[in-house]
Amino acid sequence: MIRRTMNASRLQQEVSRRLQRMQEVVDDGVRIGVPRPQFQAPDAGGCNWTMKHFGNAAGFEAVIADVLERVRAEYNLADDVDVQEAAAPQSGADPFGGESKRAERANPFGGTKPPERANPFREARSTNAGDPFASPHQPDGDAVAPQKKPPRDPFAAD
């Protein structure tokens, strides 16, 4: 039988789905925790993955072994090398197939400097650029607002 390939998440979901449908598991109302499949060299049967350390599996070892045997006979784990290359392309390579200018700009040993970013607001600055705590109605800290008198303490002795 030719195995179909499946990624780790889908394979984990398939094993979980089959386990939760087993009559012994349904009767006891147990939720078995299914780990992610781990890639391994193909065994004698040709399967390239394994699962270990199921959660909440005490008493259900035979059921789990039966489900794993059937799923391992049907599916292989998708090769992680292809997934890793797609997720992290080589430096300087554009993931969209074009030439990357980022690699030549981001040279840590010198060379071309990255271009300065354009300021869309040009020289626009806030009115109180000199004092970040100045009131919004106070122009550049020139006119100082009078100090406010704190309210009278009703519990203080006069």
CYANA upper distance limits for C-alpha pairs under 8 A (distance plus 0.5 A):
  1 MET  CA     73 ALA  CA      8.48
  1 MET  CA     74 GLU  CA      8.19
  2 ILE  CA     74 GLU  CA      8.01
  3 ARG  CA     73 ALA  CA      7.50
  3 ARG  CA     74 GLU  CA      5.51
  3 ARG  CA     75 TYR  CA      5.34
  3 ARG  CA     76 ASN  CA      6.47
  4 ARG  CA     74 GLU  CA      6.99
  4 ARG  CA     75 TYR  CA      5.37
  4 ARG  CA     76 ASN  CA      6.55
  5 THR  CA     75 TYR  CA      6.04
  5 THR  CA     76 ASN  CA      5.17
  5 THR  CA     77 LEU  CA      6.01
  5 THR  CA     78 ALA  CA      5.75
  6 MET  CA     10 ARG  CA      6.79
  6 MET  CA     11 LEU  CA      6.50
  6 MET  CA     75 TYR  CA      7.16
  6 MET  CA     76 ASN  CA      6.81
  6 MET  CA     77 LEU  CA      5.81
  6 MET  CA     78 ALA  CA      5.75
  7 ASN  CA     11 LEU  CA      6.65
  7 ASN  CA     77 LEU  CA      6.24
  7 ASN  CA     78 ALA  CA      5.51
  8 ALA  CA     12 GLN  CA      6.58
  8 ALA  CA     36 ARG  CA      6.83
  8 ALA  CA     37 PRO  CA      6.38
  8 ALA  CA     38 GLN  CA      8.46
  8 ALA  CA     77 LEU  CA      6.91
  8 ALA  CA     78 ALA  CA      7.83
  9 SER  CA     13 GLN  CA      6.75
  9 SER  CA     36 ARG  CA      7.47
 10 ARG  CA     14 GLU  CA      6.63
 11 LEU  CA     15 VAL  CA      6.81
 11 LEU  CA     36 ARG  CA      8.45
 11 LEU  CA     37 PRO  CA      7.69
 11 LEU  CA     75 TYR  CA      8.40
 11 LEU  CA     77 LEU  CA      7.95
 12 GLN  CA     16 SER  CA      6.66
 12 GLN  CA     34 VAL  CA      7.08
 12 GLN  CA     35 PRO  CA      7.33
 12 GLN  CA     36 ARG  CA      6.09
 12 GLN  CA     37 PRO  CA      7.01
 13 GLN  CA     17 ARG  CA      6.46
 14 GLU  CA     18 ARG  CA      6.72
 15 VAL  CA     19 LEU  CA      6.59
 15 VAL  CA     34 VAL  CA      7.81
 15 VAL  CA     67 VAL  CA      7.59
 15 VAL  CA     68 LEU  CA      7.65
 15 VAL  CA     71 VAL  CA      7.47
 16 SER  CA     20 GLN  CA      6.60
 16 SER  CA     32 ILE  CA      8.09
 16 SER  CA     33 GLY  CA      8.16
 16 SER  CA     34 VAL  CA      6.43
 17 ARG  CA     21 ARG  CA      6.93
 18 ARG  CA     22 MET  CA      7.12
 18 ARG  CA     67 VAL  CA      7.39
 19 LEU  CA     25 VAL  CA      7.73
 19 LEU  CA     32 ILE  CA      8.02
 19 LEU  CA     63 VAL  CA      8.11
 19 LEU  CA     64 ILE  CA      7.38
 19 LEU  CA     67 VAL  CA      7.15
 20 GLN  CA     25 VAL  CA      6.63
 20 GLN  CA     26 VAL  CA      7.06
 20 GLN  CA     31 ARG  CA      7.49
 20 GLN  CA     32 ILE  CA      7.87
 21 ARG  CA     25 VAL  CA      7.62
 21 ARG  CA     26 VAL  CA      6.97
 22 MET  CA     26 VAL  CA      6.74
 22 MET  CA     63 VAL  CA      8.12
 23 GLN  CA     27 ASP  CA      6.49
 24 GLU  CA     28 ASP  CA      6.91
 24 GLU  CA     63 VAL  CA      8.40
 25 VAL  CA     29 GLY  CA      6.50
 25 VAL  CA     30 VAL  CA      6.18
 25 VAL  CA     31 ARG  CA      8.12
 25 VAL  CA     60 PHE  CA      8.23
 26 VAL  CA     30 VAL  CA      7.36
 30 VAL  CA     56 ASN  CA      8.21
 31 ARG  CA     56 ASN  CA      7.56
 32 ILE  CA     54 PHE  CA      7.43
 32 ILE  CA     55 GLY  CA      6.12
 32 ILE  CA     56 ASN  CA      5.70
 32 ILE  CA     57 ALA  CA      6.41
 33 GLY  CA     54 PHE  CA      6.00
 33 GLY  CA     55 GLY  CA      4.70
 33 GLY  CA     56 ASN  CA      6.71
 33 GLY  CA     57 ALA  CA      8.12
 34 VAL  CA     54 PHE  CA      5.78
 34 VAL  CA     55 GLY  CA      6.99
 35 PRO  CA     51 MET  CA      6.91
 35 PRO  CA     52 LYS  CA      7.34
 35 PRO  CA     53 HIS  CA      7.29
 35 PRO  CA     54 PHE  CA      6.50
 35 PRO  CA     55 GLY  CA      8.32
 36 ARG  CA     51 MET  CA      7.22
 37 PRO  CA     49 TRP  CA      6.56
 37 PRO  CA     50 THR  CA      6.01
 37 PRO  CA     51 MET  CA      5.42
 37 PRO  CA     52 LYS  CA      8.48
 37 PRO  CA     77 LEU  CA      8.29
 38 GLN  CA     49 TRP  CA      5.85
 38 GLN  CA     50 THR  CA      5.86
 38 GLN  CA     51 MET  CA      6.70
 39 PHE  CA     48 ASN  CA      6.51
 39 PHE  CA     49 TRP  CA      5.07
 39 PHE  CA     50 THR  CA      7.25
 39 PHE  CA     77 LEU  CA      7.38
 40 GLN  CA     48 ASN  CA      5.66
 40 GLN  CA     49 TRP  CA      5.70
 40 GLN  CA     50 THR  CA      7.54
 41 ALA  CA     48 ASN  CA      5.98
 41 ALA  CA     49 TRP  CA      8.13
 42 PRO  CA     46 GLY  CA      5.43
 42 PRO  CA     47 CYS  CA      5.56
 42 PRO  CA     48 ASN  CA      4.70
 42 PRO  CA     49 TRP  CA      7.96
 43 ASP  CA     47 CYS  CA      6.15
 43 ASP  CA     48 ASN  CA      7.10
 45 GLY  CA     73 ALA  CA      8.32
 47 CYS  CA     72 ARG  CA      6.57
 47 CYS  CA     73 ALA  CA      7.53
 47 CYS  CA     75 TYR  CA      8.05
 47 CYS  CA     76 ASN  CA      6.36
 48 ASN  CA     76 ASN  CA      6.37
 48 ASN  CA     77 LEU  CA      6.78
 49 TRP  CA     72 ARG  CA      8.18
 49 TRP  CA     76 ASN  CA      7.28
 49 TRP  CA     77 LEU  CA      6.52
 57 ALA  CA     61 GLU  CA      6.96
 60 PHE  CA     64 ILE  CA      6.69
 61 GLU  CA     65 ALA  CA      6.58
 62 ALA  CA     66 ASP  CA      6.66
 63 VAL  CA     67 VAL  CA      6.78
 64 ILE  CA     68 LEU  CA      6.54
 65 ALA  CA     69 GLU  CA      6.56
 66 ASP  CA     70 ARG  CA      6.95
 67 VAL  CA     71 VAL  CA      6.69
 68 LEU  CA     72 ARG  CA      6.31
 69 GLU  CA     73 ALA  CA      6.77
 70 ARG  CA     74 GLU  CA      7.08
 71 VAL  CA     75 TYR  CA      6.54
 72 ARG  CA     76 ASN  CA      7.45
 79 ASP  CA     83 VAL  CA      7.68
 80 ASP  CA     84 GLN  CA      6.56
 81 VAL  CA     85 GLU  CA      6.71
 82 ASP  CA     86 ALA  CA      6.72
 83 VAL  CA     87 ALA  CA      6.66
 84 GLN  CA     88 ALA  CA      6.52
 85 GLU  CA     89 PRO  CA      6.03
 85 GLU  CA     90 GLN  CA      8.34
 89 PRO  CA     93 ALA  CA      6.88
 89 PRO  CA     94 ASP  CA      8.13
 89 PRO  CA     95 PRO  CA      7.00
 91 SER  CA    103 ALA  CA      7.36
 92 GLY  CA     99 GLU  CA      8.45
 92 GLY  CA    100 SER  CA      6.23
 92 GLY  CA    101 LYS  CA      8.21
 92 GLY  CA    102 ARG  CA      7.41
 92 GLY  CA    103 ALA  CA      5.11
 92 GLY  CA    104 GLU  CA      8.21
 93 ALA  CA     97 GLY  CA      8.04
 93 ALA  CA     98 GLY  CA      8.29
 93 ALA  CA     99 GLU  CA      7.33
 93 ALA  CA    100 SER  CA      6.48
 94 ASP  CA     98 GLY  CA      5.99
 94 ASP  CA     99 GLU  CA      6.44
 94 ASP  CA    100 SER  CA      5.68
100 SER  CA    104 GLU  CA      8.31
101 LYS  CA    105 ARG  CA      6.87
102 ARG  CA    106 ALA  CA      6.46
103 ALA  CA    107 ASN  CA      7.23
104 GLU  CA    112 THR  CA      7.60
105 ARG  CA    111 GLY  CA      8.23
105 ARG  CA    112 THR  CA      6.04
105 ARG  CA    113 LYS  CA      6.45
105 ARG  CA    114 PRO  CA      5.71
106 ALA  CA    112 THR  CA      8.30
106 ALA  CA    113 LYS  CA      7.90
106 ALA  CA    114 PRO  CA      7.20
107 ASN  CA    111 GLY  CA      6.87
107 ASN  CA    112 THR  CA      7.69
125 ARG  CA    129 ALA  CA      7.15
127 THR  CA    136 PRO  CA      8.05
127 THR  CA    139 PRO  CA      6.72
127 THR  CA    140 ASP  CA      6.51
128 ASN  CA    132 PRO  CA      6.84
128 ASN  CA    134 ALA  CA      6.83
128 ASN  CA    135 SER  CA      8.38
128 ASN  CA    136 PRO  CA      7.58
128 ASN  CA    138 GLN  CA      7.95
128 ASN  CA    139 PRO  CA      6.91
128 ASN  CA    140 ASP  CA      5.25
128 ASN  CA    141 GLY  CA      7.49
129 ALA  CA    140 ASP  CA      7.29
130 GLY  CA    140 ASP  CA      6.62
130 GLY  CA    141 GLY  CA      7.62
131 ASP  CA    140 ASP  CA      7.66
131 ASP  CA    141 GLY  CA      7.18
134 ALA  CA    138 GLN  CA      7.01
134 ALA  CA    140 ASP  CA      8.35
134 ALA  CA    141 GLY  CA      7.12
138 GLN  CA    142 ASP  CA      8.08
138 GLN  CA    143 ALA  CA      7.19
138 GLN  CA    144 VAL  CA      8.21
138 GLN  CA    145 ALA  CA      8.37
139 PRO  CA    143 ALA  CA      7.62
